[in-house]
Amino acid sequence: MKEEVNNNYNKMGSRIKEHSADLIKINKQLKKEIAEHRESEAALHESDKRNTALLQAMPDILFVLGRDGTYIDIKAARKEDLTIPIDQLIGKNVRDIGFSDYDLKAILNCIENVLQTAKRQFLEYELNTPKELRFYEAVVVPFGKYEILASVRDITKHRKAEKALKEGEARYRNMFNSNQSVMLIVDPENADIVDANPAAISFYGWSYKELTRKKITDIASLTIDQVFAKVELVKNWHHQHYIDHHRLITGDIREVEVFNSPVIINGKTFMFPIIHDISKRIADEQKVQSLIKELKESRTAADVANLAKSTFLANMSHELRTPLNSILGFSQLLEMEKDSFDTRQVEFLEHIKNSSNHLLEMVNDILDLSKIEAGKIEINKKPFALNQMMARLPMAVKSLVFQKGIELIVDIDFDCEIIQADEVRLKQVLYNLLSNAIKFTDPKKKIGIKARTSVDVAVIEVWDEGRGIDENDLGKVFDPFEQVGKTKQQGTGLGLAISRKLIELHGGTLTAESRIGEGSRFIIHIPGIILQSRKEIEQKKVKFPTGKRELERRSNILVVEDNVTNQMVIEAILNRLGYGVHIEGSGHEGIEAAMKEECDLILMDIQLPDMDGIETMREIRRKCKKRVPIVALTAYAMKGDLEKYKTEGFDGYISKPIVIERLK
């Protein structure tokens, strides 16, 4: 019994050992499986983390949809990318989202096709959200037997950019095609012309196909090296401007102005030359330059002509005044002896004197008008008291008024201010107007002069009770050489023309009013009134001692004059005035006489046979120790001669014909 118990015990121990070994094996297996499971879980967790990170990094939204279009699951890295929250979207059908009929049909067809073919498909659709219309693209794949997985990306920004690019390209193309300027697109890699606008087709003459098969060097004068040099500048975004010569289909060469700049097309930089045909402009500029040259030549010719005219006027003045000097000089000398003449001889002498004065007046008028028209007369404006000058003026015509038997009315506003004008020229105008008034007014009638100021303008009127001027002739009175009316008066008809031009040179006006039988009125408006006291004017006056007073203690006068008749006239006049006279007929003789003779004054003719009077004067100044006053005595009487001869070194100037009263 005991053995049996032991045997059973041993058997049981063996079984326990066998079972323990099995348990140990099982335990080891379990531990291994647990370890493997844990590793799998860790790997799965890591994979899940990577998938989550990958999902979060993806810009796309993942949708799981059933076959009927119901949203089963949604994964989005950014919830703001969804137009509808996830919790509201899950369980809804695509039919309830708001897709257009066209896009809804496309979505449902795509789901069905993917499930049937088990192949990936691409889909684009739109969704009109409350804010804007949005665009999407999706990659759709099967996700089980009855579901699909859609990876959806929002491409709204891309579509907007694409639209803007297309619009920009359309605008560029429209600008390119409609622009009147010649435009080309040139590939900088090989100088090929890749595009040309209609203006270029029209300009060059080739068709679009022909032109875009050419290189820029085929039409431009640039060499290939020069082209690629400009290409490098374009690549560095340098804008260029240059002149070139382009060939047309006809073979003609046109001068063009090129504005070359870079332009990017499809990500590549091209040359974009804008070309202007400047051939006509260059031709016009050449014409302008030619015209300028012609104008300069004409101006030079005009200057030469003006100089010739001035020389002619000076010579004419000299040639006319020289014989007049003899006529007037001798007539003045005879007038001093008229007490010994009978009545008829005195009458003849008066005719000679009047005719000579009239001839001198005509010469002066013609020369004045010629100088005005040639622009040679200058207005020397200086301030002077207008009322004082006007008060002295009637004395100049007193004898003429007395002889004609008319009355002179003077109405001068003595509050007239100082005026800035040429006093000599203004006197010349007023004397001419008064002389005309006397000439055309019958005895026992009246003439008058009136002066006043208005703001900064002096207004001077000369009126008469003469025969008047017909209304139809009134506009002609200021025309040169024009004498209106039935009765022609002695004169050149230049006085009023000269007077108006002299007033206009002051910036003023001279007008006329008249009626037949009621007389005439000539009105001067001359600007230049200035507020300046008479004391200031008097201080500015330079006082010169009179010639008579100086010559009272000088009795010897050397006259250098080549014209025998003039010698006789001058000698007779000076002898009559009580001076001793020594006459020489040439410059060299005058120099010798000045060195030998004791003279107190030298009268020097300018036009001498051997050397002119200016050179003679200089030689006398250089050789004579004693400084003797030398006065120019000449028939040249152009304005400016006084200043000219004083500048040359003369002490004074006397023009021919000589007036004895002036010498006194």
C-alpha positions in Angstrom: 0.0 0.0 0.0 2.9 2.2 0.9 4.7 1.3 -2.3 1.7 2.0 -4.3 1.3 5.3 -2.5 5.0 6.1 -3.2 4.6 5.0 -6.8 1.6 7.2 -7.3 3.5 10.0 -5.6 6.5 9.5 -7.8 4.2 9.4 -10.9 2.5 12.5 -9.7 5.9 14.2 -9.1 7.0 13.2 -12.6 3.8 14.6 -14.1 4.2 17.8 -12.0 7.7 18.2 -13.3 6.4 17.5 -16.8 3.6 20.1 -16.4 6.0 22.6 -14.8 8.3 22.3 -17.8 5.4 22.9 -20.0 4.3 25.8 -18.0 7.7 27.3 -18.1 7.7 27.0 -21.9 4.3 28.5 -22.1 5.4 31.3 -19.8 8.4 31.9 -21.9 6.2 32.0 -25.0 3.8 34.3 -23.3 6.5 36.6 -22.3 7.9 36.6 -25.8 4.5 37.2 -27.3 3.8 40.0 -24.7 7.2 41.6 -25.6 6.4 41.3 -29.3 2.9 42.7 -28.7 4.4 45.6 -26.8 6.9 46.3 -29.6 4.0 46.2 -32.1 2.0 48.6 -30.0 5.0 50.9 -29.7 5.6 50.7 -33.5 1.9 51.2 -34.1 1.9 54.2 -31.8 5.0 55.6 -33.5 3.4 55.0 -36.8 0.3 56.7 -35.6 2.3 59.7 -34.4 4.1 59.9 -37.8 0.8 59.6 -39.6 -0.7 62.3 -37.4 2.3 64.6 -38.0 2.2 63.8 -41.7 -1.5 64.5 -41.8 -1.0 67.8 -39.9 1.7 68.8 -42.3 -0.4 68.1 -45.3 -2.3 71.1 -46.8 -5.0 68.7 -48.0 -8.2 67.7 -46.2 -9.1 64.0 -46.1 -12.7 62.9 -46.6 -14.1 59.4 -46.2 -17.4 59.1 -48.0 -19.8 56.3 -48.5 -21.0 55.1 -51.8 -24.1 57.3 -51.6 -22.0 60.4 -50.9 -22.4 60.6 -47.1 -19.5 62.0 -45.1 -18.2 59.2 -42.8 -14.9 60.7 -41.5 -12.9 63.9 -42.0 -9.3 64.7 -41.2 -8.1 68.3 -41.5 -4.8 69.8 -40.2 -6.5 73.2 -40.0 -10.1 73.4 -39.1 -10.4 76.9 -40.6 -9.8 75.3 -44.0 -13.3 73.8 -43.8 -16.2 76.0 -44.7 -18.5 73.8 -42.5 -17.4 72.5 -39.0 -16.5 68.7 -38.9 -19.2 67.8 -36.4 -21.8 69.4 -38.6 -20.4 67.9 -41.8 -20.2 64.2 -40.7 -23.3 62.3 -41.5 -24.4 64.8 -44.2 -24.6 64.0 -47.8 -22.8 65.9 -50.6 -26.2 66.7 -52.0 -26.8 68.9 -49.0 -23.6 71.0 -49.2 -24.6 73.4 -52.0 -22.6 72.2 -54.9 -23.8 73.2 -58.3 -25.7 70.6 -60.3 -22.8 70.2 -62.7 -20.2 69.7 -59.8 -22.6 67.5 -57.8 -23.0 65.1 -60.7 -19.2 65.1 -61.3 -18.6 64.2 -57.6 -21.1 61.3 -57.5 -19.9 59.9 -60.8 -16.3 60.0 -59.5 -17.2 58.1 -56.3 -19.0 55.4 -58.4 -16.2 55.1 -60.9 -13.6 54.7 -58.2 -15.6 52.0 -56.4 -16.2 50.1 -59.6 -12.7 50.3 -61.1 -10.7 50.5 -57.9 -8.6 53.1 -59.6 -7.5 56.6 -58.6 -9.3 59.5 -60.2 -8.8 63.3 -60.2 -11.6 65.8 -59.8 -11.9 69.6 -59.8 -15.0 71.4 -58.5 -16.2 74.7 -57.1 -18.1 75.7 -53.9 -19.9 79.0 -53.5 -19.3 80.0 -49.9 -20.9 83.0 -48.1 -17.6 84.9 -48.5 -16.5 83.9 -52.0 -16.4 81.3 -54.7 -13.7 78.7 -53.8 -12.0 76.2 -56.1 -10.8 72.7 -55.1 -9.0 69.8 -56.7 -9.3 66.2 -55.3 -7.5 62.8 -55.6 -10.0 60.1 -55.0 -9.0 56.4 -54.2 -11.0 53.4 -52.9 -11.1 52.9 -49.1 -12.7 49.5 -48.6 -15.4 47.9 -50.5 -18.1 50.6 -50.1 -16.1 53.7 -49.2 -13.7 56.1 -50.9 -10.9 58.4 -49.5 -10.7 61.9 -51.1 -7.6 64.1 -50.6 -8.9 67.6 -51.3 -6.8 70.7 -51.7 -8.0 74.4 -51.8 -6.6 75.9 -55.1 -8.5 79.2 -54.9 -5.4 81.4 -54.6 -3.8 79.5 -57.4 -6.9 80.0 -59.6 -7.0 83.7 -58.7 -3.3 84.1 -59.6 -3.9 82.2 -62.8 -6.8 84.4 -63.7 -4.9 87.5 -62.9 -2.0 86.2 -65.0 -4.3 85.5 -67.9 -5.9 88.9 -67.6 -2.4 90.5 -67.4 -1.4 88.5 -70.5 -4.5 89.6 -72.2 -3.9 93.2 -71.4 -0.3 92.9 -72.5 -1.3 91.2 -75.7 -4.0 93.9 -76.3 -1.4 96.6 -75.7 1.2 94.8 -77.7 -1.1 94.3 -80.7 -2.9 97.7 -80.6 0.1 99.9 -80.0 1.1 102.1 -82.9 4.8 101.8 -81.9 6.8 99.0 -83.5 7.4 96.2 -80.8 9.4 93.0 -81.0 10.1 90.2 -78.5 13.7 88.9 -79.0 15.2 85.8 -77.4 18.4 86.8 -75.7 19.9 83.4 -76.1 20.1 83.4 -79.9 18.8 86.9 -81.0 15.7 85.3 -82.6 12.6 87.4 -83.1 9.9 85.4 -81.3 7.0 87.8 -81.5 6.1 91.0 -83.4 3.1 93.3 -83.2 1.0 94.4 -86.2 2.8 97.8 -86.2 6.1 95.9 -86.7 4.5 93.8 -89.6 3.3 97.0 -91.2 6.6 98.8 -90.7 9.0 96.2 -91.9 6.8 94.7 -94.6 7.3 91.0 -93.8 4.5 88.7 -92.7 4.3 87.6 -89.1 5.6 84.2 -90.0 8.5 85.6 -92.0 9.5 88.2 -89.4 9.4 85.7 -86.5 11.8 83.5 -88.4 14.5 86.2 -88.5 17.1 87.3 -86.1 17.3 90.9 -84.9 20.7 91.1 -86.7 18.8 90.5 -90.0 17.1 93.8 -89.8 19.3 95.9 -87.5 22.7 97.3 -88.3 24.0 95.9 -85.0 26.6 93.1 -85.2 26.0 89.9 -83.3 28.6 90.9 -80.8 26.8 94.2 -80.2 23.5 92.4 -79.9 24.8 90.0 -77.2 26.4 93.0 -75.4 23.0 94.5 -75.2 21.6 91.1 -74.2 23.9 91.1 -71.1 22.6 94.5 -70.2 19.0 93.3 -70.5 19.8 90.2 -68.4 20.9 92.6 -65.7 17.7 94.5 -66.0 19.4 97.6 -67.6 17.1 99.7 -69.8 18.7 101.0 -73.0 18.2 103.8 -75.4 20.1 104.1 -78.7 19.8 105.1 -82.3 20.0 102.3 -84.9 19.4 101.7 -88.6 16.8 99.0 -89.6 16.2 97.4 -93.0 12.8 97.0 -94.5 11.6 94.4 -96.9 12.0 96.9 -99.7 15.7 97.3 -98.9 15.2 100.8 -97.6 17.2 101.8 -94.5 15.3 103.7 -91.8 16.9 105.5 -88.9 15.2 104.4 -85.7 15.2 105.2 -82.0 15.2 102.0 -79.9 14.1 101.7 -76.2 15.2 98.3 -75.1 14.1 96.8 -71.8 13.7 93.3 -70.3 10.4 91.5 -70.0 9.6 88.1 -68.4 7.4 85.7 -70.3 6.7 82.3 -68.7 9.6 82.7 -66.3 12.1 83.6 -69.0 13.7 87.0 -69.6 13.4 88.4 -73.2 14.5 91.6 -74.9 11.6 93.9 -75.5 12.6 96.6 -78.0 10.2 99.4 -78.7 11.1 101.1 -82.0 10.3 104.5 -83.4 10.9 105.5 -86.9 12.7 108.9 -86.6 13.7 109.2 -90.3 11.2 112.0 -90.9 12.2 113.6 -87.6 15.8 113.5 -88.6 15.0 114.8 -92.0 12.9 117.6 -90.4 15.8 118.4 -88.0 18.1 118.5 -91.0 15.7 120.8 -92.7 15.5 123.0 -89.6 19.3 123.1 -89.4 19.4 124.0 -93.1 16.8 126.7 -92.5 18.7 128.0 -89.5 21.8 128.1 -91.7 19.9 129.9 -94.4 18.4 132.3 -91.7 21.9 132.9 -90.4 23.1 133.5 -93.9 20.1 135.7 -94.6 20.8 137.5 -91.3 24.4 138.0 -92.3 23.3 139.2 -95.7 20.7 141.5 -94.0 23.4 142.8 -91.7 25.6 143.5 -94.6 22.7 145.1 -96.5 21.9 147.2 -93.4 25.5 148.2 -93.1 25.5 149.0 -96.8 22.3 151.0 -96.3 23.8 152.8 -93.3 26.9 153.6 -95.3 24.7 154.7 -98.2 22.7 156.9 -95.9 25.8 158.4 -94.4 27.3 159.0 -97.8 24.0 160.4 -99.1 23.8 162.7 -96.1 27.4 163.9 -96.8 26.8 164.4 -100.5 23.6 166.3 -100.0 24.7 168.4 -97.1 28.0 169.5 -98.7 26.3 171.6 -101.5 23.6 172.6 -99.0 26.4 173.9 -96.8 27.5 176.2 -99.6 24.0 177.4 -100.5 22.9 178.0 -96.9 26.3 179.4 -95.8 26.5 181.9 -98.6 22.7 182.8 -98.3 23.3 183.5 -94.5 26.3 185.6 -95.3 24.3 187.5 -98.0 21.4 187.9 -95.5 23.9 189.7 -93.2 24.5 192.2 -96.0 20.9 192.6 -97.1 20.7 196.2 -96.0 22.7 197.0 -99.1 20.2 195.0 -101.4 17.2 196.3 -103.2 13.8 194.8 -102.5 13.9 192.4 -105.4 17.4 191.1 -104.3 16.1 190.6 -100.8 13.1 188.6 -102.1 15.4 186.4 -104.2 17.7 185.8 -101.2 14.6 184.9 -99.1 13.6 182.3 -101.8 17.1 180.8 -101.8 17.1 180.6 -98.0 13.6 179.1 -97.8 14.2 176.6 -100.6 17.5 175.5 -99.0 15.9 175.1 -95.6 13.1 173.1 -97.2 15.6 170.9 -99.0 17.5 170.3 -95.8 14.3 169.5 -94.0 13.4 167.0 -96.7 16.9 165.4 -96.5 16.5 165.1 -92.7 13.0 163.6 -93.0 14.1 161.0 -95.5 17.2 160.1 -93.5 15.1 159.9 -90.3 12.5 157.6 -91.8 15.2 155.4 -93.4 17.0 155.1 -90.0 13.7 154.3 -88.2 12.9 151.5 -90.7 16.4 150.2 -90.5 16.2 150.2 -86.7 19.1 152.6 -86.4 17.3 155.3 -84.4 17.7 154.9 -80.6 15.4 156.6 -78.1 17.6 158.1 -75.4 15.2 158.3 -72.4 16.1 160.7 -69.6 14.0 162.3 -66.9 13.0 166.0 -67.6 10.2 168.4 -66.5 7.5 168.0 -69.1 5.7 171.3 -68.2 8.9 173.3 -68.5 9.7 171.8 -71.9 6.1 172.5 -73.1 6.2 176.1 -71.8 9.3 176.8 -73.9 7.9 175.1 -77.1 5.6 177.9 -78.3 8.7 180.2 -78.6 10.0 177.9 -81.4 7.0 178.6 -83.6 6.3 182.2 -82.4 7.6 183.8 -85.6 5.7 181.4 -87.9 2.5 182.1 -85.9 3.0 185.8 -86.2 3.8 185.6 -90.0 0.6 183.5 -90.6 -1.6 185.8 -88.5 -3.1 183.2 -86.3 -3.6 182.8 -82.5 -1.8 180.2 -80.5 -3.6 178.9 -77.3 -1.4 177.2 -74.7 -3.1 175.1 -72.0 -0.5 173.3 -70.0 -1.2 171.7 -66.6 1.8 172.9 -64.6 1.3 170.0 -62.2 2.6 167.7 -64.9 5.2 165.4 -63.3 8.7 164.5 -64.5 8.6 162.2 -67.5 11.2 159.6 -68.6 11.5 160.2 -72.4 13.7 161.4 -75.2 13.3 165.2 -74.9 14.9 165.9 -78.3 12.7 163.5 -80.1 9.5 164.6 -78.3 10.3 168.2 -79.2 10.8 167.1 -82.9 7.3 165.5 -82.9 5.6 168.5 -81.2 7.3 171.0 -83.5 6.2 169.0 -86.5 2.6 168.8 -85.3 2.6 172.6 -84.5 4.1 173.4 -87.9 1.4 171.3 -89.6 -1.3 173.1 -87.6 0.1 176.5 -88.7 0.5 175.4 -92.3 -3.1 174.2 -92.6 -4.9 176.9 -90.6 -6.1 180.1 -92.3 -5.2 183.6 -90.9 -7.3 184.9 -87.9 -8.0 181.4 -86.7 -6.6 179.5 -83.8 -4.3 176.6 -83.0 -3.4 175.2 -79.6 -1.4 172.9 -77.5 -2.7 171.2 -74.4 -0.9 169.0 -71.9 -2.0 167.0 -68.9 -1.1 163.8 -67.0 -3.3 160.7 -66.4 -2.0 158.2 -63.9 1.4 157.4 -65.3 0.8 158.6 -68.9 1.3 162.1 -70.3 -1.4 163.2 -72.7 -0.5 166.0 -75.2 -2.9 167.4 -77.8 -2.2 169.7 -80.7 -5.3 171.1 -82.3 -6.2 173.6 -85.0 -9.2 175.3 -86.6 -8.0 174.5 -90.1 -9.7 173.0 -93.0 -9.9 169.5 -91.4 -9.3 166.0 -92.9 -11.9 163.9 -94.7 -13.0 160.8 -92.7 -11.9 158.6 -95.6 -8.4 160.1 -95.6 -7.9 160.1 -91.9 -6.3 156.7 -91.8 -3.8 157.7 -94.5 -2.3 160.7 -92.8 0.4 158.6 -91.0 1.4 156.8 -94.2 4.9 157.7 -95.5 4.9 160.1 -98.5 1.1 160.5 -98.2 -0.5 164.0 -98.5 -4.3 164.0 -98.2 -6.7 166.6 -99.4 -7.1 168.3 -102.7 -4.5 170.9 -102.1 -1.0 169.5 -101.9 1.4 171.3 -99.6 5.2 171.7 -100.0 7.0 168.8 -98.2 7.7 165.1 -98.4 4.7 163.8 -96.6 6.9 162.1 -94.0 6.5 164.3 -90.9 3.5 162.5 -89.4 4.9 159.0 -90.3 8.1 159.9 -88.5 6.3 161.4 -85.6 4.1 158.3 -85.0 7.1 156.0 -85.3 9.1 158.1 -82.8 6.1 158.0 -80.3 5.7 154.3 -80.8 9.4 153.8 -80.0 8.6 155.4 -76.6 5.8 152.8 -76.2 3.1 155.4 -76.8 0.5 156.2 -79.4 -0.2 159.1 -81.8 -3.8 159.3 -83.1 -5.8 161.8 -85.1 -9.4 163.2 -84.9 -10.8 165.5 -87.6 -13.8 166.7 -89.6 -13.9 168.7 -92.7 -14.4 172.4 -91.8 -13.9 171.8 -88.1 -10.2 171.4 -87.8 -8.0 168.6 -86.5 -6.7 167.2 -83.2 -3.6 165.1 -82.9 -3.4 163.2 -79.5 -0.2 161.8 -78.0 -0.2 159.3 -75.2 3.3 158.7 -73.9 4.1 156.6 -70.8 6.9 157.3 -68.4 5.6 159.7 -65.7 7.8 159.3 -62.7 7.5 160.9 -59.2 10.7 162.9 -59.0 11.3 166.4 -57.7 12.5 169.2 -60.1 15.4 169.8 -57.7 16.7 166.3 -58.4 16.4 166.9 -62.2 18.3 170.2 -61.9 21.0 168.4 -59.9 21.4 165.9 -62.7 21.9 168.5 -65.5 25.4 168.9 -66.6 26.2 172.5 -67.5 28.8 173.2 -70.2 30.2 176.6 -70.9 29.0 178.1 -74.2 31.2 178.1 -77.2 30.8 181.9 -77.6 32.1 182.5 -74.1 35.1 180.2 -74.5 36.0 181.7 -77.9 35.9 185.3 -76.7 39.5 184.9 -75.7 40.5 182.6 -78.6 40.9 184.3 -81.9 42.8 181.9 -84.1 41.0 178.9 -85.6 42.6 176.2 -87.8 40.2 174.8 -90.4 41.1 171.5 -92.0 38.7 171.2 -95.0 39.4 169.9 -98.6 36.3 171.4 -100.4 37.2 174.8 -101.7 33.6 176.1 -101.6 33.2 175.0 -98.0 36.6 176.6 -97.2 35.2 179.9 -98.6 31.9 179.6 -96.6 33.6 178.7 -93.3 36.3 181.4 -93.7 33.7 184.0 -94.6 31.5 183.1 -91.6 34.3 183.0 -89.1 35.8 186.2 -90.4 32.4 187.8 -90.1 32.2 186.6 -86.5 35.6 188.2 -85.8 37.9 185.2 -85.7 41.3 184.7 -87.4 41.2 181.7 -89.8 43.9 179.5 -91.2 42.8 176.9 -93.7 44.5 173.7 -94.8 43.2 171.2 -97.4 44.6 167.8 -96.3 45.3 165.8 -93.1 49.1 166.1 -93.4 48.9 169.8 -94.0 46.6 170.2 -91.0 49.1 168.3 -88.8 52.0 170.5 -89.9 49.9 173.7 -89.4 48.8 172.5 -85.9 52.4 172.1 -85.0 53.5 175.5 -86.4 50.6 177.8 -86.0 49.3 179.2 -82.7 45.7 178.2 -82.8 43.0 178.1 -80.1 40.6 175.8 -81.9 40.7 173.3 -84.7 37.7 172.5 -87.0 38.4 169.2 -88.6 36.5 167.8 -91.6 36.2 164.0 -91.4 36.4 163.1 -95.1 39.9 164.3 -96.2 41.7 163.2 -99.4 44.9 161.7 -97.8 43.9 160.6 -94.3 40.6 160.9 -92.6 39.8 163.5 -89.9 39.9 160.9 -87.1 43.4 159.8 -87.9 44.5 163.4 -88.4 43.1 164.4 -85.0 45.0 161.5 -83.3 48.3 162.5 -85.0 47.8 166.1 -83.8 47.1 164.9 -80.3 50.2 162.7 -80.4 52.6 165.3 -81.9 51.5 168.6 -80.4 52.5 169.4 -76.8 49.7 171.9 -76.3 46.3 170.4 -76.1 44.0 172.3 -78.5 40.2 171.6 -78.7 39.4 169.8 -81.9 35.8 169.8 -83.2 34.6 167.5 -85.9 33.1 169.4 -88.8 31.3 167.1 -91.2 28.4 166.6 -93.5 27.9 163.1 -91.9 24.9 163.7 -89.7 23.6 160.3 -88.7 22.3 159.9 -85.1 25.1 158.6 -82.9 27.8 160.5 -84.7 28.2 163.0 -81.8 28.8 160.1 -79.4 31.0 158.4 -81.9 33.3 161.4 -82.5 33.5 162.2 -78.8 34.5 158.6 -78.1 37.2 158.9 -80.8 38.6 161.9 -79.0 37.0 165.0 -80.5 35.9 167.8 -78.2 32.7 168.5 -80.1 30.7 168.0 -83.3 29.2 170.5 -85.8 27.2 169.1 -88.7 26.9 170.7 -92.1 25.2 172.9 -93.3 26.6 175.3 -90.8 24.0 177.6 -89.1 25.6 180.9 -88.2 23.3 181.4 -85.2 24.6 178.2 -83.7 28.2 179.3 -84.1 27.5 182.6 -82.3 
